[in-house]
Amino acid sequence: VSYTHLDVYKRQGWVEGLWSDPATAVLPVGDGRVPVVDGMLVASPPSGPHDPQRHLLLGRLDGRPWFAEAGDAPAQQTLRSVMDGLSHPELQLAFTAVGLVGWHAGAAFCSRCGAPTSVVAGGQARRCVECGRESYPRTDPAVIVAILDPDGRLLLGRQPSWATGRHSVFAGFVEMGES
């Protein structure tokens, strides 16, 4: 998935041009779920004119523009249930879509003055309609580690709720101030 520097999104008509590209794909995201059939994301072509408040640019995959929009669709599944079956590029798209749609759903008001915010930069930011403050999706520091013994064996763990045979290296979020 290719991403573009934020300044490009601000060019007049750039995002709308991607929306009108015949190859554009729109991925509906409903409550942290994306549509997946036979191990592939199910997207549709754009419908109607570009609405910058609803159509969030995810990036390009193999030259094809991808947008996300909040909404339910058939075959939507949680990321956890499909993450082992999607290709790496599609998994990136799915995680980005769910994260971006979720962030927009909870960022409708300015954290500084409380006024409404508006989607800008193709969905990569929000701007307060009163004070002009721009806000961006959170980035949470995380850690992932590989623990090897002297013989080079890798320690893996698993949660009881995971599917049989699924294991992972140890990972988690880092709290502020935690080393």
Disulfide bonds with the S-S distance in Angstrom:
none
